[in-house]
Amino acid sequence: MSIRPRSTSPTILLRISDGTSHMHRSFNDFHQSVRSAEAYAEAGFMVAMISATGRFLMHFEPRRHRAAV
């Protein structure tokens, strides 16, 4: 009897958009996906976090740095 390794399929999908086009990034680690989503939002992108089953988890609004005056 052989033991099959667990699937390496992603558990979290990020849908990253600049308002005109979008791309996807996938992660197996939830905390890493949150850090990545926050970084994309900080860079000005809209980010939706979706589970591997297609369930919406979180939304990150774009944030822009304000220039120091």
Distance bins in CASP14 RR format, pairs under 12 A and 6 or more apart:
PFRMAT RR
TARGET T0000
AUTHOR 0000-0000-0000
RMODE 2
METHOD distances of the structure
MODEL  1
6 28 0 0 0 0 0 1 0 0 0 0 0
7 28 0 0 0 0 1 0 0 0 0 0 0
7 52 0 0 0 0 1 0 0 0 0 0 0
8 26 0 0 0 0 0 1 0 0 0 0 0
8 27 0 0 0 0 0 1 0 0 0 0 0
8 28 1 0 0 1 0 0 0 0 0 0 0
8 52 0 0 0 0 0 1 0 0 0 0 0
9 26 0 0 0 0 1 0 0 0 0 0 0
9 27 0 0 0 0 0 1 0 0 0 0 0
9 28 0 0 0 0 1 0 0 0 0 0 0
9 51 0 0 0 0 0 1 0 0 0 0 0
9 52 1 0 0 1 0 0 0 0 0 0 0
9 53 0 0 0 0 0 1 0 0 0 0 0
10 24 0 0 0 0 1 0 0 0 0 0 0
10 25 0 0 0 0 1 0 0 0 0 0 0
10 26 1 1 0 0 0 0 0 0 0 0 0
10 27 1 0 0 1 0 0 0 0 0 0 0
10 28 1 0 1 0 0 0 0 0 0 0 0
10 29 0 0 0 0 1 0 0 0 0 0 0
10 30 0 0 0 0 0 1 0 0 0 0 0
10 32 0 0 0 0 0 1 0 0 0 0 0
10 33 0 0 0 0 1 0 0 0 0 0 0
10 49 0 0 0 0 0 1 0 0 0 0 0
10 50 0 0 0 0 0 1 0 0 0 0 0
10 51 0 0 0 0 1 0 0 0 0 0 0
10 52 1 0 1 0 0 0 0 0 0 0 0
10 53 0 0 0 0 0 1 0 0 0 0 0
10 54 0 0 0 0 0 1 0 0 0 0 0
11 26 0 0 0 0 1 0 0 0 0 0 0
11 27 1 0 0 1 0 0 0 0 0 0 0
11 28 1 0 1 0 0 0 0 0 0 0 0
11 29 1 0 0 1 0 0 0 0 0 0 0
11 30 1 0 0 1 0 0 0 0 0 0 0
11 31 0 0 0 0 0 1 0 0 0 0 0
11 32 0 0 0 0 0 1 0 0 0 0 0
11 33 0 0 0 0 1 0 0 0 0 0 0
11 49 0 0 0 0 0 1 0 0 0 0 0
11 50 0 0 0 0 0 1 0 0 0 0 0
11 51 1 0 0 1 0 0 0 0 0 0 0
11 52 1 0 1 0 0 0 0 0 0 0 0
11 53 0 0 0 0 1 0 0 0 0 0 0
11 54 0 0 0 0 0 1 0 0 0 0 0
11 55 0 0 0 0 0 1 0 0 0 0 0
11 57 0 0 0 0 0 1 0 0 0 0 0
12 24 0 0 0 0 0 1 0 0 0 0 0
12 25 0 0 0 0 1 0 0 0 0 0 0
12 26 1 0 0 1 0 0 0 0 0 0 0
12 27 1 0 1 0 0 0 0 0 0 0 0
12 28 1 0 0 1 0 0 0 0 0 0 0
12 29 1 0 0 1 0 0 0 0 0 0 0
12 30 1 0 1 0 0 0 0 0 0 0 0
12 31 0 0 0 0 1 0 0 0 0 0 0
12 32 0 0 0 0 1 0 0 0 0 0 0
12 33 1 0 1 0 0 0 0 0 0 0 0
12 34 0 0 0 0 1 0 0 0 0 0 0
12 35 0 0 0 0 0 1 0 0 0 0 0
12 36 0 0 0 0 1 0 0 0 0 0 0
12 37 0 0 0 0 1 0 0 0 0 0 0
12 47 0 0 0 0 0 1 0 0 0 0 0
12 48 0 0 0 0 0 1 0 0 0 0 0
12 49 1 0 0 1 0 0 0 0 0 0 0
12 50 1 0 0 1 0 0 0 0 0 0 0
12 51 1 0 0 1 0 0 0 0 0 0 0
12 52 1 0 0 1 0 0 0 0 0 0 0
12 53 0 0 0 0 0 1 0 0 0 0 0
12 54 0 0 0 0 0 1 0 0 0 0 0
12 55 0 0 0 0 0 1 0 0 0 0 0
12 56 0 0 0 0 0 1 0 0 0 0 0
12 57 1 0 0 1 0 0 0 0 0 0 0
12 58 0 0 0 0 1 0 0 0 0 0 0
13 22 0 0 0 0 0 1 0 0 0 0 0
13 23 0 0 0 0 0 1 0 0 0 0 0
13 24 1 0 1 0 0 0 0 0 0 0 0
13 25 1 0 0 1 0 0 0 0 0 0 0
13 26 1 0 1 0 0 0 0 0 0 0 0
13 27 1 0 0 1 0 0 0 0 0 0 0
13 28 0 0 0 0 0 1 0 0 0 0 0
13 30 0 0 0 0 0 1 0 0 0 0 0
13 33 0 0 0 0 1 0 0 0 0 0 0
13 36 0 0 0 0 0 1 0 0 0 0 0
13 37 0 0 0 0 0 1 0 0 0 0 0
13 47 0 0 0 0 0 1 0 0 0 0 0
13 48 0 0 0 0 1 0 0 0 0 0 0
13 49 1 0 0 1 0 0 0 0 0 0 0
13 50 1 0 1 0 0 0 0 0 0 0 0
13 51 1 0 0 1 0 0 0 0 0 0 0
13 52 1 0 0 1 0 0 0 0 0 0 0
13 53 0 0 0 0 0 1 0 0 0 0 0
13 54 1 0 0 1 0 0 0 0 0 0 0
13 55 0 0 0 0 0 1 0 0 0 0 0
13 56 0 0 0 0 0 1 0 0 0 0 0
13 57 0 0 0 0 1 0 0 0 0 0 0
13 58 0 0 0 0 0 1 0 0 0 0 0
14 22 0 0 0 0 1 0 0 0 0 0 0
14 23 0 0 0 0 1 0 0 0 0 0 0
14 24 1 0 0 1 0 0 0 0 0 0 0
14 25 1 0 1 0 0 0 0 0 0 0 0
14 26 1 0 0 1 0 0 0 0 0 0 0
14 27 1 0 0 1 0 0 0 0 0 0 0
14 30 0 0 0 0 0 1 0 0 0 0 0
14 32 0 0 0 0 0 1 0 0 0 0 0
14 33 1 0 0 1 0 0 0 0 0 0 0
14 34 0 0 0 0 1 0 0 0 0 0 0
14 35 0 0 0 0 0 1 0 0 0 0 0
14 36 1 0 0 1 0 0 0 0 0 0 0
14 37 1 0 1 0 0 0 0 0 0 0 0
14 38 0 0 0 0 0 1 0 0 0 0 0
14 39 0 0 0 0 0 1 0 0 0 0 0
14 40 1 0 0 1 0 0 0 0 0 0 0
14 41 0 0 0 0 0 1 0 0 0 0 0
14 45 0 0 0 0 1 0 0 0 0 0 0
14 46 0 0 0 0 0 1 0 0 0 0 0
14 47 1 0 1 0 0 0 0 0 0 0 0
14 48 1 0 0 1 0 0 0 0 0 0 0
14 49 1 0 1 0 0 0 0 0 0 0 0
14 50 1 0 0 1 0 0 0 0 0 0 0
14 51 0 0 0 0 0 1 0 0 0 0 0
14 56 0 0 0 0 0 1 0 0 0 0 0
14 57 0 0 0 0 1 0 0 0 0 0 0
14 58 0 0 0 0 1 0 0 0 0 0 0
14 59 0 0 0 0 0 1 0 0 0 0 0
14 60 0 0 0 0 1 0 0 0 0 0 0
15 21 0 0 0 0 0 1 0 0 0 0 0
15 22 1 0 1 0 0 0 0 0 0 0 0
15 23 1 0 0 1 0 0 0 0 0 0 0
15 24 1 0 1 0 0 0 0 0 0 0 0
15 25 0 0 0 0 1 0 0 0 0 0 0
15 26 0 0 0 0 0 1 0 0 0 0 0
15 33 0 0 0 0 0 1 0 0 0 0 0
15 37 0 0 0 0 1 0 0 0 0 0 0
15 40 0 0 0 0 0 1 0 0 0 0 0
15 45 0 0 0 0 1 0 0 0 0 0 0
15 46 0 0 0 0 1 0 0 0 0 0 0
15 47 1 0 0 1 0 0 0 0 0 0 0
15 48 1 0 1 0 0 0 0 0 0 0 0
15 49 0 0 0 0 1 0 0 0 0 0 0
15 50 1 0 0 1 0 0 0 0 0 0 0
15 51 0 0 0 0 0 1 0 0 0 0 0
15 54 0 0 0 0 0 1 0 0 0 0 0
15 56 0 0 0 0 1 0 0 0 0 0 0
15 57 0 0 0 0 0 1 0 0 0 0 0
15 58 0 0 0 0 0 1 0 0 0 0 0
15 59 0 0 0 0 1 0 0 0 0 0 0
15 60 0 0 0 0 0 1 0 0 0 0 0
16 22 1 0 0 1 0 0 0 0 0 0 0
16 23 1 0 1 0 0 0 0 0 0 0 0
16 24 1 0 0 1 0 0 0 0 0 0 0
16 25 1 0 0 1 0 0 0 0 0 0 0
16 26 0 0 0 0 0 1 0 0 0 0 0
16 33 0 0 0 0 0 1 0 0 0 0 0
16 36 0 0 0 0 1 0 0 0 0 0 0
16 37 0 0 0 0 1 0 0 0 0 0 0
16 38 0 0 0 0 0 1 0 0 0 0 0
16 39 0 0 0 0 0 1 0 0 0 0 0
16 40 1 0 1 0 0 0 0 0 0 0 0
16 41 0 0 0 0 1 0 0 0 0 0 0
16 43 0 0 0 0 1 0 0 0 0 0 0
16 44 0 0 0 0 1 0 0 0 0 0 0
16 45 1 0 1 0 0 0 0 0 0 0 0
16 46 1 0 0 1 0 0 0 0 0 0 0
16 47 1 0 1 0 0 0 0 0 0 0 0
16 48 0 0 0 0 1 0 0 0 0 0 0
16 49 0 0 0 0 0 1 0 0 0 0 0
16 50 0 0 0 0 0 1 0 0 0 0 0
16 59 0 0 0 0 0 1 0 0 0 0 0
16 60 0 0 0 0 1 0 0 0 0 0 0
16 62 0 0 0 0 0 1 0 0 0 0 0
17 23 0 0 0 0 1 0 0 0 0 0 0
17 24 0 0 0 0 0 1 0 0 0 0 0
17 25 0 0 0 0 0 1 0 0 0 0 0
17 37 0 0 0 0 0 1 0 0 0 0 0
17 40 0 0 0 0 1 0 0 0 0 0 0
17 41 0 0 0 0 0 1 0 0 0 0 0
17 44 0 0 0 0 0 1 0 0 0 0 0
17 45 1 0 0 1 0 0 0 0 0 0 0
17 46 1 0 1 0 0 0 0 0 0 0 0
17 47 1 0 0 1 0 0 0 0 0 0 0
17 48 1 0 0 1 0 0 0 0 0 0 0
17 59 0 0 0 0 0 1 0 0 0 0 0
17 60 0 0 0 0 0 1 0 0 0 0 0
17 61 0 0 0 0 0 1 0 0 0 0 0
17 62 0 0 0 0 1 0 0 0 0 0 0
18 40 0 0 0 0 1 0 0 0 0 0 0
18 41 0 0 0 0 0 1 0 0 0 0 0
18 43 0 0 0 0 1 0 0 0 0 0 0
18 44 1 0 0 1 0 0 0 0 0 0 0
18 45 1 0 1 0 0 0 0 0 0 0 0
18 46 1 0 0 1 0 0 0 0 0 0 0
18 47 0 0 0 0 0 1 0 0 0 0 0
18 62 0 0 0 0 1 0 0 0 0 0 0
19 44 0 0 0 0 0 1 0 0 0 0 0
19 45 0 0 0 0 1 0 0 0 0 0 0
19 46 1 0 0 1 0 0 0 0 0 0 0
19 47 0 0 0 0 0 1 0 0 0 0 0
19 62 0 0 0 0 1 0 0 0 0 0 0
20 45 0 0 0 0 0 1 0 0 0 0 0
20 46 0 0 0 0 0 1 0 0 0 0 0
21 45 0 0 0 0 0 1 0 0 0 0 0
21 46 0 0 0 0 0 1 0 0 0 0 0
22 40 0 0 0 0 0 1 0 0 0 0 0
22 45 0 0 0 0 1 0 0 0 0 0 0
22 46 0 0 0 0 1 0 0 0 0 0 0
22 47 0 0 0 0 1 0 0 0 0 0 0
22 48 0 0 0 0 1 0 0 0 0 0 0
22 50 0 0 0 0 0 1 0 0 0 0 0
23 40 0 0 0 0 1 0 0 0 0 0 0
23 45 0 0 0 0 1 0 0 0 0 0 0
23 46 0 0 0 0 0 1 0 0 0 0 0
23 47 0 0 0 0 0 1 0 0 0 0 0
23 48 0 0 0 0 0 1 0 0 0 0 0
24 33 0 0 0 0 0 1 0 0 0 0 0
24 36 0 0 0 0 0 1 0 0 0 0 0
24 40 0 0 0 0 0 1 0 0 0 0 0
24 47 0 0 0 0 0 1 0 0 0 0 0
24 48 0 0 0 0 1 0 0 0 0 0 0
24 49 0 0 0 0 0 1 0 0 0 0 0
24 50 0 0 0 0 1 0 0 0 0 0 0
24 52 0 0 0 0 0 1 0 0 0 0 0
24 54 0 0 0 0 0 1 0 0 0 0 0
25 32 0 0 0 0 0 1 0 0 0 0 0
25 33 1 0 0 1 0 0 0 0 0 0 0
25 35 0 0 0 0 0 1 0 0 0 0 0
25 36 1 0 0 1 0 0 0 0 0 0 0
25 37 0 0 0 0 1 0 0 0 0 0 0
25 39 0 0 0 0 0 1 0 0 0 0 0
25 40 0 0 0 0 1 0 0 0 0 0 0
25 45 0 0 0 0 0 1 0 0 0 0 0
25 47 0 0 0 0 1 0 0 0 0 0 0
25 48 0 0 0 0 0 1 0 0 0 0 0
25 49 0 0 0 0 0 1 0 0 0 0 0
25 50 0 0 0 0 0 1 0 0 0 0 0
26 32 0 0 0 0 0 1 0 0 0 0 0
26 33 0 0 0 0 1 0 0 0 0 0 0
26 36 0 0 0 0 0 1 0 0 0 0 0
26 49 0 0 0 0 0 1 0 0 0 0 0
26 50 0 0 0 0 1 0 0 0 0 0 0
26 51 0 0 0 0 0 1 0 0 0 0 0
26 52 0 0 0 0 1 0 0 0 0 0 0
27 33 1 1 0 0 0 0 0 0 0 0 0
27 34 0 0 0 0 1 0 0 0 0 0 0
27 35 0 0 0 0 1 0 0 0 0 0 0
27 36 1 0 0 1 0 0 0 0 0 0 0
27 37 0 0 0 0 1 0 0 0 0 0 0
27 49 0 0 0 0 1 0 0 0 0 0 0
27 50 0 0 0 0 0 1 0 0 0 0 0
27 51 0 0 0 0 0 1 0 0 0 0 0
27 52 0 0 0 0 0 1 0 0 0 0 0
27 57 0 0 0 0 0 1 0 0 0 0 0
28 52 0 0 0 0 1 0 0 0 0 0 0
29 35 0 0 0 0 1 0 0 0 0 0 0
29 36 0 0 0 0 1 0 0 0 0 0 0
30 36 0 0 0 0 0 1 0 0 0 0 0
30 37 0 0 0 0 0 1 0 0 0 0 0
30 49 0 0 0 0 1 0 0 0 0 0 0
30 51 0 0 0 0 1 0 0 0 0 0 0
30 52 0 0 0 0 0 1 0 0 0 0 0
30 57 0 0 0 0 1 0 0 0 0 0 0
30 58 0 0 0 0 0 1 0 0 0 0 0
31 37 0 0 0 0 0 1 0 0 0 0 0
31 38 0 0 0 0 0 1 0 0 0 0 0
31 49 0 0 0 0 0 1 0 0 0 0 0
32 38 0 0 0 0 0 1 0 0 0 0 0
32 39 0 0 0 0 0 1 0 0 0 0 0
32 49 0 0 0 0 0 1 0 0 0 0 0
33 39 0 0 0 0 0 1 0 0 0 0 0
33 40 0 0 0 0 0 1 0 0 0 0 0
33 47 0 0 0 0 1 0 0 0 0 0 0
33 48 0 0 0 0 0 1 0 0 0 0 0
33 49 1 0 0 1 0 0 0 0 0 0 0
33 50 0 0 0 0 1 0 0 0 0 0 0
33 51 0 0 0 0 0 1 0 0 0 0 0
33 52 0 0 0 0 0 1 0 0 0 0 0
33 57 0 0 0 0 1 0 0 0 0 0 0
33 58 0 0 0 0 1 0 0 0 0 0 0
33 60 0 0 0 0 0 1 0 0 0 0 0
34 40 0 0 0 0 0 1 0 0 0 0 0
34 41 0 0 0 0 0 1 0 0 0 0 0
34 47 0 0 0 0 1 0 0 0 0 0 0
34 49 1 0 0 1 0 0 0 0 0 0 0
34 57 0 0 0 0 1 0 0 0 0 0 0
34 58 1 0 0 1 0 0 0 0 0 0 0
34 60 0 0 0 0 1 0 0 0 0 0 0
35 41 0 0 0 0 0 1 0 0 0 0 0
35 42 0 0 0 0 0 1 0 0 0 0 0
35 47 0 0 0 0 0 1 0 0 0 0 0
35 49 0 0 0 0 0 1 0 0 0 0 0
35 60 0 0 0 0 0 1 0 0 0 0 0
36 42 0 0 0 0 0 1 0 0 0 0 0
36 43 0 0 0 0 0 1 0 0 0 0 0
36 45 0 0 0 0 0 1 0 0 0 0 0
36 47 0 0 0 0 1 0 0 0 0 0 0
36 49 0 0 0 0 1 0 0 0 0 0 0
36 60 0 0 0 0 1 0 0 0 0 0 0
37 43 0 0 0 0 0 1 0 0 0 0 0
37 44 0 0 0 0 0 1 0 0 0 0 0
37 45 0 0 0 0 1 0 0 0 0 0 0
37 46 0 0 0 0 0 1 0 0 0 0 0
37 47 1 0 1 0 0 0 0 0 0 0 0
37 48 0 0 0 0 1 0 0 0 0 0 0
37 49 1 0 1 0 0 0 0 0 0 0 0
37 50 0 0 0 0 0 1 0 0 0 0 0
37 57 0 0 0 0 1 0 0 0 0 0 0
37 58 1 0 0 1 0 0 0 0 0 0 0
37 59 0 0 0 0 1 0 0 0 0 0 0
37 60 1 0 1 0 0 0 0 0 0 0 0
37 61 0 0 0 0 0 1 0 0 0 0 0
37 62 0 0 0 0 0 1 0 0 0 0 0
37 63 0 0 0 0 0 1 0 0 0 0 0
38 44 0 0 0 0 0 1 0 0 0 0 0
38 45 0 0 0 0 0 1 0 0 0 0 0
38 47 0 0 0 0 1 0 0 0 0 0 0
38 49 0 0 0 0 0 1 0 0 0 0 0
38 58 0 0 0 0 0 1 0 0 0 0 0
38 59 0 0 0 0 0 1 0 0 0 0 0
38 60 1 0 0 1 0 0 0 0 0 0 0
38 61 0 0 0 0 0 1 0 0 0 0 0
38 62 0 0 0 0 0 1 0 0 0 0 0
38 63 0 0 0 0 1 0 0 0 0 0 0
39 45 0 0 0 0 1 0 0 0 0 0 0
39 47 0 0 0 0 1 0 0 0 0 0 0
39 60 0 0 0 0 1 0 0 0 0 0 0
39 62 0 0 0 0 0 1 0 0 0 0 0
39 63 0 0 0 0 0 1 0 0 0 0 0
40 46 0 0 0 0 1 0 0 0 0 0 0
40 47 1 0 1 0 0 0 0 0 0 0 0
40 48 0 0 0 0 0 1 0 0 0 0 0
40 49 0 0 0 0 0 1 0 0 0 0 0
40 59 0 0 0 0 0 1 0 0 0 0 0
40 60 1 0 0 1 0 0 0 0 0 0 0
40 61 0 0 0 0 0 1 0 0 0 0 0
40 62 0 0 0 0 1 0 0 0 0 0 0
40 63 0 0 0 0 1 0 0 0 0 0 0
41 47 1 0 1 0 0 0 0 0 0 0 0
41 48 0 0 0 0 0 1 0 0 0 0 0
41 49 0 0 0 0 0 1 0 0 0 0 0
41 58 0 0 0 0 0 1 0 0 0 0 0
41 59 0 0 0 0 1 0 0 0 0 0 0
41 60 1 1 0 0 0 0 0 0 0 0 0
41 61 1 0 0 1 0 0 0 0 0 0 0
41 62 1 0 1 0 0 0 0 0 0 0 0
41 63 1 0 1 0 0 0 0 0 0 0 0
41 64 0 0 0 0 1 0 0 0 0 0 0
41 65 0 0 0 0 0 1 0 0 0 0 0
42 60 0 0 0 0 1 0 0 0 0 0 0
42 61 0 0 0 0 0 1 0 0 0 0 0
42 62 0 0 0 0 1 0 0 0 0 0 0
42 63 1 0 1 0 0 0 0 0 0 0 0
42 64 0 0 0 0 1 0 0 0 0 0 0
42 65 1 0 0 1 0 0 0 0 0 0 0
43 60 0 0 0 0 0 1 0 0 0 0 0
43 62 1 0 0 1 0 0 0 0 0 0 0
43 63 0 0 0 0 1 0 0 0 0 0 0
43 64 0 0 0 0 1 0 0 0 0 0 0
43 65 0 0 0 0 1 0 0 0 0 0 0
44 60 0 0 0 0 1 0 0 0 0 0 0
44 61 0 0 0 0 1 0 0 0 0 0 0
44 62 1 1 0 0 0 0 0 0 0 0 0
44 63 1 0 0 1 0 0 0 0 0 0 0
44 64 1 0 1 0 0 0 0 0 0 0 0
44 65 0 0 0 0 1 0 0 0 0 0 0
45 59 0 0 0 0 0 1 0 0 0 0 0
45 60 0 0 0 0 1 0 0 0 0 0 0
45 61 0 0 0 0 1 0 0 0 0 0 0
45 62 1 0 1 0 0 0 0 0 0 0 0
45 63 0 0 0 0 1 0 0 0 0 0 0
45 64 0 0 0 0 0 1 0 0 0 0 0
46 58 0 0 0 0 0 1 0 0 0 0 0
46 59 1 0 0 1 0 0 0 0 0 0 0
46 60 1 0 0 1 0 0 0 0 0 0 0
46 61 1 0 0 1 0 0 0 0 0 0 0
46 62 1 0 1 0 0 0 0 0 0 0 0
46 63 0 0 0 0 0 1 0 0 0 0 0
47 56 0 0 0 0 0 1 0 0 0 0 0
47 57 0 0 0 0 0 1 0 0 0 0 0
47 58 0 0 0 0 1 0 0 0 0 0 0
47 59 1 0 0 1 0 0 0 0 0 0 0
47 60 1 0 1 0 0 0 0 0 0 0 0
47 61 0 0 0 0 1 0 0 0 0 0 0
47 62 0 0 0 0 1 0 0 0 0 0 0
47 63 0 0 0 0 0 1 0 0 0 0 0
48 54 0 0 0 0 0 1 0 0 0 0 0
48 55 0 0 0 0 0 1 0 0 0 0 0
48 56 1 0 0 1 0 0 0 0 0 0 0
48 57 0 0 0 0 1 0 0 0 0 0 0
48 58 1 0 0 1 0 0 0 0 0 0 0
48 59 1 0 1 0 0 0 0 0 0 0 0
48 60 1 0 0 1 0 0 0 0 0 0 0
48 61 0 0 0 0 0 1 0 0 0 0 0
49 55 0 0 0 0 1 0 0 0 0 0 0
49 56 1 0 0 1 0 0 0 0 0 0 0
49 57 1 0 1 0 0 0 0 0 0 0 0
49 58 1 0 1 0 0 0 0 0 0 0 0
49 59 1 0 0 1 0 0 0 0 0 0 0
49 60 1 0 0 1 0 0 0 0 0 0 0
50 56 1 0 1 0 0 0 0 0 0 0 0
50 57 1 0 0 1 0 0 0 0 0 0 0
50 58 0 0 0 0 1 0 0 0 0 0 0
50 59 0 0 0 0 0 1 0 0 0 0 0
51 57 1 0 1 0 0 0 0 0 0 0 0
51 58 0 0 0 0 0 1 0 0 0 0 0
END
